[in-house]
Amino acid sequence: MISFDEGKGGIVSLLQAELDEKNEVLSCMEDQIDSLLRDISIAKTVLLEKDEALDIVEQQKYDLTKKMKNMHLYIKQLEDSLCIELKRRRHLDKELKSVLKEKERFKTELSEAQKALAKKSRAVEEQVDVAKQLAHQLQTTKHKIIALKSHLKHEGLLQDASTPKAGRRKESPHNSASANSQGSYSSTGTSNSICWTLSED
């Protein structure tokens, strides 16, 4: 028969064994909890890093969005400038065509004016040549008239306009013969009588 002390000692041993087992379980759980806490800490650190990275990404996204908006505005300005420039280019093309037409018209008018000027120049040159020929003929005729006047004075057939009619001398037989010969020359040379009264000029 088991005594009370022995029974008490057995119970204590069982309780101690059960306590030791529970302590081991608790120790194991503490290790697991420590490991879990470390994992949580690592995960928290990773999450913080990811949050920081996400903030960076969000900032980059914001910056890119802002740059895209600015780029769209710049493109719109370029499109507007290009539209204005195209309109200006079309206007300049029209003006250039008009200027070219005016140039061709002026060129045609200038060519016609040059032709007319050349024609007038030739006409003036011809008139100048005619005038020179006429002047030469007049000069030749003047010399011939002077020579004829001198000859007629020498022959006594020409009387100076400054000589008074009342102061004429009586005709000599020689003068009468000369007058008769002059009258016969006038009647035979031409149907009309010729009166030679020339100045000294």
C-alpha positions as CSV (number, residue, x, y, z in Angstrom):
1,M,0.0,0.0,0.0
2,I,1.3,3.4,-1.1
3,S,1.8,5.9,1.7
4,F,0.5,9.5,1.6
5,D,4.0,10.9,1.2
6,E,4.8,8.7,-1.7
7,G,1.5,9.6,-3.3
8,K,2.2,13.3,-2.7
9,G,5.7,12.9,-4.1
10,G,4.3,11.2,-7.2
11,I,1.8,14.0,-7.8
12,V,4.5,16.6,-7.4
13,S,6.6,14.7,-9.8
14,L,3.8,14.6,-12.4
15,L,3.1,18.2,-11.9
16,Q,6.7,19.1,-12.2
17,A,7.0,17.0,-15.3
18,E,3.9,18.7,-16.8
19,L,5.3,22.1,-15.8
20,D,8.6,21.4,-17.4
21,E,6.8,20.3,-20.6
22,K,4.7,23.5,-20.5
23,N,7.9,25.5,-19.9
24,E,9.4,23.9,-23.0
25,V,6.3,24.7,-25.0
26,L,6.4,28.2,-23.7
27,S,10.1,28.5,-24.5
28,C,9.4,27.2,-28.0
29,M,6.6,29.6,-28.4
30,E,8.8,32.4,-27.2
31,D,11.3,31.5,-29.9
32,Q,8.6,31.4,-32.5
33,I,7.2,34.7,-31.2
34,D,10.7,36.2,-31.3
35,S,11.1,34.9,-34.9
36,L,7.7,36.2,-35.8
37,L,8.5,39.6,-34.3
38,R,11.7,39.7,-36.3
39,D,9.8,38.8,-39.5
40,I,7.3,41.5,-38.6
41,S,10.1,44.0,-38.1
42,I,11.7,43.0,-41.4
43,A,8.3,43.2,-43.1
44,K,7.7,46.6,-41.5
45,T,11.1,47.8,-42.7
46,V,10.3,46.4,-46.2
47,L,6.9,48.1,-46.1
48,L,8.5,51.4,-45.1
49,E,11.0,51.1,-47.9
50,K,8.2,50.2,-50.3
51,D,6.2,53.2,-49.0
52,E,9.2,55.4,-49.6
53,A,9.7,53.9,-53.0
54,L,5.9,54.4,-53.7
55,D,6.2,58.0,-52.6
56,I,9.1,58.4,-54.9
57,V,7.1,56.8,-57.7
58,E,4.1,59.0,-56.9
59,Q,6.4,62.0,-57.0
60,Q,7.9,60.9,-60.3
61,K,4.4,60.2,-61.6
62,Y,3.3,63.7,-60.5
63,D,6.4,65.3,-62.1
64,L,5.9,63.3,-65.3
65,T,2.2,64.3,-65.4
66,K,3.2,67.9,-64.9
67,K,5.8,67.6,-67.7
68,M,3.2,66.0,-69.9
69,K,0.9,68.9,-69.3
70,N,3.6,71.4,-70.1
71,M,4.6,69.4,-73.1
72,H,1.0,69.4,-74.3
73,L,0.8,73.1,-73.8
74,Y,4.1,73.6,-75.7
75,I,2.9,71.4,-78.5
76,K,-0.4,73.4,-78.7
77,Q,1.7,76.6,-78.9
78,L,3.8,75.1,-81.6
79,E,0.7,74.0,-83.5
80,D,-0.8,77.5,-83.2
81,S,2.5,79.1,-84.3
82,L,2.7,76.6,-87.2
83,C,-0.9,77.4,-88.2
84,I,-0.1,81.2,-88.1
85,E,3.1,80.6,-90.0
86,L,1.3,78.5,-92.7
87,K,-1.3,81.3,-93.1
88,R,1.5,83.8,-93.3
89,R,3.3,81.6,-95.9
90,R,0.2,81.3,-98.0
91,H,-0.2,85.1,-97.9
92,L,3.4,85.6,-98.8
93,D,3.0,83.1,-101.7
94,K,0.1,85.1,-103.0
95,E,2.1,88.3,-102.7
96,L,5.0,86.7,-104.4
97,K,2.9,85.6,-107.3
98,S,1.4,89.1,-107.6
99,V,4.9,90.6,-107.5
100,L,6.1,88.1,-110.2
101,K,3.2,89.1,-112.4
102,E,4.0,92.8,-111.8
103,K,7.6,92.0,-112.7
104,E,6.6,90.3,-115.9
105,R,4.3,93.2,-116.8
106,F,7.0,95.8,-116.0
107,K,9.5,93.7,-118.0
108,T,7.1,93.7,-121.0
109,E,6.5,97.4,-120.7
110,L,10.2,98.1,-120.3
111,S,10.9,96.0,-123.4
112,E,8.3,97.9,-125.4
113,A,9.6,101.2,-124.1
114,Q,13.1,100.2,-125.1
115,K,11.9,99.2,-128.5
116,A,10.0,102.5,-128.8
117,L,13.1,104.4,-127.6
118,A,15.3,102.6,-130.0
119,K,12.9,103.4,-132.8
120,K,12.7,107.0,-131.8
121,S,16.6,107.1,-131.5
122,R,16.9,105.7,-135.1
123,A,14.3,108.3,-136.3
124,V,16.3,111.1,-134.5
125,E,19.5,109.8,-136.0
126,E,18.0,109.7,-139.4
127,Q,16.7,113.3,-138.9
128,V,20.1,114.4,-137.7
129,D,21.7,112.8,-140.8
130,V,19.1,114.5,-143.0
131,A,19.8,117.8,-141.2
132,K,23.5,117.3,-141.6
133,Q,23.0,116.6,-145.3
134,L,20.7,119.6,-145.7
135,A,23.2,121.8,-143.8
136,H,26.0,120.5,-146.1
137,Q,23.8,121.2,-149.2
138,L,23.0,124.7,-147.9
139,Q,26.6,125.4,-147.2
140,T,27.5,124.2,-150.7
141,T,24.7,126.2,-152.2
142,K,25.9,129.3,-150.3
143,H,29.4,128.8,-151.6
144,K,28.0,128.5,-155.1
145,I,25.8,131.6,-154.7
146,I,28.8,133.5,-153.4
147,A,30.8,132.3,-156.4
148,L,28.0,133.2,-158.8
149,K,27.6,136.6,-157.3
150,S,31.3,137.3,-157.6
151,H,31.2,136.2,-161.2
152,L,28.1,138.3,-162.0
153,K,29.7,141.3,-160.3
154,H,32.8,140.7,-162.3
155,E,30.8,140.5,-165.6
156,G,28.8,143.6,-164.6
157,L,25.6,141.7,-164.5
158,L,24.9,142.3,-160.9
159,Q,24.2,145.6,-159.2
160,D,24.6,146.2,-155.5
161,A,21.4,147.0,-153.7
162,S,23.2,149.9,-151.9
163,T,23.9,151.7,-155.3
164,P,21.5,154.6,-155.9
165,K,19.5,154.3,-159.1
166,A,19.8,158.0,-159.8
167,G,23.6,157.7,-159.7
168,R,23.8,155.3,-162.6
169,R,26.2,156.3,-165.3
170,K,25.2,156.4,-168.9
171,E,25.6,153.1,-170.5
172,S,28.6,152.8,-172.7
173,P,28.5,150.8,-175.9
174,H,30.2,148.1,-174.0
175,N,27.5,148.1,-171.3
176,S,24.8,148.2,-173.9
177,A,26.2,145.2,-175.5
178,S,26.5,143.5,-172.2
179,A,22.9,144.3,-171.5
180,N,21.8,143.1,-174.9
181,S,23.8,139.9,-174.4
182,Q,22.1,139.6,-170.9
183,G,18.7,140.1,-172.5
184,S,19.4,137.6,-175.1
185,Y,20.6,135.1,-172.4
186,S,17.5,135.7,-170.4
187,S,15.3,135.1,-173.4
188,T,17.1,132.0,-174.6
189,G,18.0,130.5,-171.2
190,T,14.5,130.6,-169.7
191,S,11.0,131.7,-170.5
192,N,11.0,134.2,-167.7
193,S,13.4,137.1,-167.2
194,I,15.8,136.8,-164.2
195,C,16.6,139.7,-161.9
196,W,19.9,139.2,-160.0
197,T,19.9,141.4,-157.0
198,L,21.9,139.7,-154.2
199,S,23.3,141.1,-151.0
200,E,26.9,140.5,-149.8
201,D,25.7,138.1,-147.0
